[in-house]
């Protein structure tokens, strides 16, 4: 999930760099991208869209943990 978030941020940064290239929207790297998004849009925007993957992953983890406990 974290890798997907980083990949999304990097794609977003690359798109903005190709479109603008100068000014406030230009990112000088991944850390700069995180900083500017957190500053301009708020820290919670870094986690936008994380709810669906968590809701899909939680039941799978619950079932696999309880299934392995039942075998022991």
C-alpha positions as CSV (number, residue, x, y, z in Angstrom):
1,X,0.0,0.0,0.0
2,X,2.8,2.4,0.8
3,X,4.6,1.6,-2.4
4,X,1.3,2.3,-4.3
5,X,1.0,5.7,-2.6
6,X,4.6,6.6,-3.4
7,X,4.2,5.5,-7.0
8,X,1.0,7.7,-7.2
9,X,2.8,10.7,-5.8
10,X,5.8,10.2,-8.2
11,X,3.4,9.9,-11.2
12,X,1.6,13.1,-10.0
13,X,5.0,14.9,-9.7
14,X,6.1,13.7,-13.1
15,X,2.8,14.9,-14.7
16,X,3.1,18.3,-13.1
17,X,6.8,18.6,-14.1
18,X,5.9,17.9,-17.7
19,X,3.0,20.3,-17.8
20,X,4.5,23.3,-15.9
21,X,8.2,22.9,-15.4
22,X,8.6,26.0,-13.4
23,X,7.0,27.8,-10.4
24,X,5.4,26.4,-7.2
25,X,4.2,23.2,-8.8
26,X,7.7,22.1,-9.9
27,X,9.1,19.3,-7.6
28,X,12.8,18.8,-7.1
29,X,12.4,15.3,-5.8
30,X,10.3,13.0,-3.8
31,X,10.8,14.7,-0.4
32,X,10.0,18.1,-2.0
33,X,6.9,16.6,-3.5
34,X,5.8,15.3,-0.1
35,X,6.5,18.6,1.5
36,X,4.6,20.7,-1.0
37,X,1.6,18.4,-1.1
38,X,1.4,18.4,2.7
39,X,1.8,22.2,2.8
40,X,-0.6,23.1,0.1
41,X,-3.2,20.4,0.4
42,X,-2.8,19.1,3.9
43,X,-1.1,16.0,5.3
44,X,-4.2,13.9,5.0
45,X,-4.2,14.3,1.2
46,X,-1.2,12.0,1.1
47,X,-3.5,9.2,2.2
48,X,-6.4,9.9,-0.2
49,X,-7.8,6.7,-1.6
50,X,-6.3,4.5,1.1
51,X,-9.7,3.5,2.6
52,X,-10.7,1.1,-0.2
53,X,-7.4,-1.0,-0.1
54,X,-7.7,-1.2,3.7
55,X,-11.3,-2.3,3.6
56,X,-10.3,-5.0,1.0
57,X,-7.2,-6.2,3.0
58,X,-8.7,-6.3,6.5
59,X,-11.1,-9.3,5.9
60,X,-8.3,-11.2,4.1
61,X,-5.9,-10.7,7.0
62,X,-8.6,-11.6,9.6
63,X,-9.5,-14.8,7.8
64,X,-5.9,-15.9,7.2
65,X,-4.9,-15.2,10.8
66,X,-7.9,-17.1,12.2
67,X,-7.4,-20.0,9.8
68,X,-3.8,-20.4,10.8
69,X,-4.8,-20.3,14.5
70,X,-7.4,-23.1,13.9
71,X,-4.8,-25.4,12.4
72,X,-2.5,-25.1,15.5
